[in-house]
């Protein structure tokens, strides 16, 4: 298995920096990890997931915020519309190389996914989805048009949240709601079995499509 840093040029001529992890054999299956905005917690979860999915025959890609080519400083514009543009640019970059593209969103990455053009996506898994109240109307309208299979997985001891209900009840597509009995997806070494449970639920959904 190999790991490679790549840069994808955005529509506004900035760099989308990411890491692609590849299997030792040719595969048409790719998982894109989507978090908006990126954070260390999400990065750690995605990084630990990459080797798992590689062993199951999926290449994976996770990416960072924009960077300015000249200054190499991270840009601070992290609006949802910027997140959507970035994500769609990433999808466009990989669409001709992979026939089976799947997406894992984490927390508020779900709102970017819900509002993006999903025509090149096979299926999606939303880990602990959230949203910003200011984007509620846009998300609700977009979910009504979203047609790709969606699985929502949350850390839960009981009940559901308003955000989870929003994504689950408003998608007009095959969907599934699953829980992992833990307090959060911020796993440590003691939570390895819970992390495996999350990954196997995700894998089973992707393998259906």
C-alpha positions in Angstrom: 0.0 0.0 0.0 1.3 3.5 -0.9 0.6 7.0 0.3 1.1 10.1 -1.9 0.6 13.8 -1.4 -1.2 15.5 -4.3 -2.4 19.0 -5.2 -5.6 19.7 -7.1 -6.0 23.1 -8.7 -9.2 24.8 -7.6 -11.5 27.0 -9.8 -10.0 30.1 -8.1 -6.5 28.9 -8.9 -5.6 27.8 -5.3 -4.3 24.4 -4.3 -6.4 21.7 -2.7 -3.9 19.6 -0.9 -4.6 16.0 -0.1 -3.3 12.6 0.6 -4.3 9.5 -1.5 -3.7 6.1 -0.1 -3.6 3.3 -2.7 -3.9 -0.4 -2.7 -1.0 -2.6 -4.1 -3.3 -3.5 -6.9 -5.5 -1.6 -9.4 -8.9 -0.7 -8.1 -11.8 1.3 -9.5 -13.1 2.0 -6.0 -12.3 5.3 -4.2 -13.5 6.7 -0.9 -13.3 10.5 -0.4 -13.2 11.7 3.2 -15.1 14.9 3.6 -14.9 17.3 6.6 -15.8 20.9 6.7 -13.8 22.6 7.9 -11.0 20.1 8.5 -9.9 19.5 12.0 -7.3 17.4 13.8 -9.9 15.1 15.1 -11.4 14.3 11.7 -7.9 14.0 10.2 -6.9 11.4 12.8 -10.1 9.4 12.3 -9.7 9.5 8.5 -6.0 8.6 8.7 -6.7 5.5 10.9 -9.5 4.5 8.5 -7.4 4.6 5.4 -5.5 1.3 6.0 -8.7 -0.5 6.9 -10.3 0.4 3.6 -7.2 -0.3 1.6 -7.2 -3.8 2.9 -10.8 -4.1 1.6 -9.9 -2.9 -1.9 -10.6 0.8 -1.7 -8.2 3.7 -2.3 -8.9 6.7 -0.1 -8.4 10.4 -0.4 -8.6 13.1 2.3 -7.9 16.7 1.7 -7.1 20.0 3.4 -8.2 23.6 3.1 -7.1 25.7 0.2 -3.6 27.0 0.2 -2.2 30.0 -1.8 0.5 28.7 -4.1 2.8 31.7 -3.4 2.4 32.2 0.3 1.7 28.6 1.2 -0.6 30.0 3.9 -4.0 28.4 4.5 -6.9 30.5 3.3 -9.5 31.4 5.9 -12.6 31.4 3.7 -14.4 28.3 4.9 -18.0 29.1 3.9 -20.2 26.2 2.9 -20.3 27.5 -0.7 -16.5 27.4 -0.7 -16.7 23.9 0.7 -19.1 22.8 -2.0 -16.9 24.2 -4.8 -13.8 22.5 -3.3 -15.6 19.1 -3.0 -17.0 19.2 -6.5 -13.5 20.0 -7.9 -12.2 17.0 -6.1 -14.9 14.8 -7.5 -14.3 16.1 -11.0 -10.6 15.4 -10.6 -11.2 11.7 -9.8 -14.3 10.9 -11.9 -12.5 9.6 -15.0 -10.0 7.4 -13.0 -12.6 5.7 -10.7 -15.9 4.2 -11.7 -17.0 3.7 -8.1 -16.6 6.8 -5.9 -18.0 6.7 -2.4 -18.0 9.5 0.3 -17.6 9.5 4.0 -18.5 12.8 5.6 -17.8 13.7 9.2 -19.8 16.1 11.3 -20.5 19.3 9.4 -19.0 17.8 6.2 -22.6 16.4 5.7 -23.9 19.8 4.9 -21.4 20.2 2.1 -22.2 16.8 0.7 -25.9 17.3 0.9 -25.6 20.6 -1.2 -23.2 19.3 -3.8 -23.7 17.8 -7.2 -23.7 14.0 -6.5 -23.9 12.6 -10.0 -20.4 11.0 -9.8 -21.0 9.4 -6.4 -22.1 5.8 -5.8 -23.1 6.0 -2.2 -22.4 8.0 1.0 -22.0 7.5 4.7 -22.5 10.3 7.1 -20.6 10.0 10.4 -22.2 12.0 13.2 -23.8 14.6 10.8 -24.3 18.2 12.0 -25.2 21.5 10.3 -25.0 25.2 10.9 -28.4 26.8 11.5 -27.7 29.5 8.9 -27.6 26.8 6.3 -30.8 24.9 7.3 -32.9 26.1 4.4 -30.3 25.4 1.8 -29.7 21.9 3.2 -33.4 21.1 3.4 -33.9 22.1 -0.2 -30.9 20.2 -1.4 -31.7 17.0 0.4 -35.0 16.8 -1.4 -33.0 16.5 -4.6 -30.3 14.2 -3.3 -30.7 10.8 -4.9 -27.6 8.7 -3.8 -27.9 6.0 -1.1 -27.1 7.4 2.3 -26.2 5.6 5.6 -26.1 7.7 8.7 -24.0 6.4 11.6 -23.9 8.1 15.0 -22.4 7.5 18.4 -25.4 7.0 20.6 -26.4 5.7 23.9 -30.0 6.6 23.2 -32.2 8.9 21.1 -31.5 11.0 18.0 -30.6 14.6 17.5 -32.3 17.2 15.3 -29.4 17.2 12.8 -29.6 13.4 12.4 -33.4 13.6 11.9 -32.9 16.3 9.2 -30.5 14.2 7.1 -32.4 10.9 7.6 -36.0 12.0 7.1 -35.4 14.4 4.2 -33.3 12.4 1.8 -35.2 11.1 -1.2 -33.2 8.0 -1.7 -32.4 4.6 -0.1 -31.2 5.2 3.4 -30.2 3.6 6.7 -29.7 4.7 10.2 -27.2 2.9 12.4 -25.6 3.6 15.8 -22.4 2.7 17.6 -22.7 2.5 21.3 -20.1 5.0 22.4 -20.0 8.7 23.4 -18.1 10.0 20.4 -16.1 9.0 17.3 -13.0 10.5 18.9 -11.5 7.0 19.5 -8.5 6.1 21.5 -6.7 2.7 21.9 -9.4 1.5 24.3 -12.1 2.1 21.7 -10.6 -0.1 19.0 -13.6 -2.5 18.9 -16.0 0.5 18.6 -13.9 1.9 15.8 -14.0 -1.4 13.9 -17.8 -1.5 14.3 -18.0 2.0 12.7 -15.8 0.9 9.8 -17.5 -2.4 9.1 -20.9 -0.7 9.0 -19.5 1.8 6.6 -17.9 -0.9 4.5 -21.1 -3.0 4.3 -23.0 0.0 2.9 -20.4 0.8 0.3 -20.3 -2.9 -0.8 -24.0 -2.8 -1.4 -23.5 -0.2 -4.1 
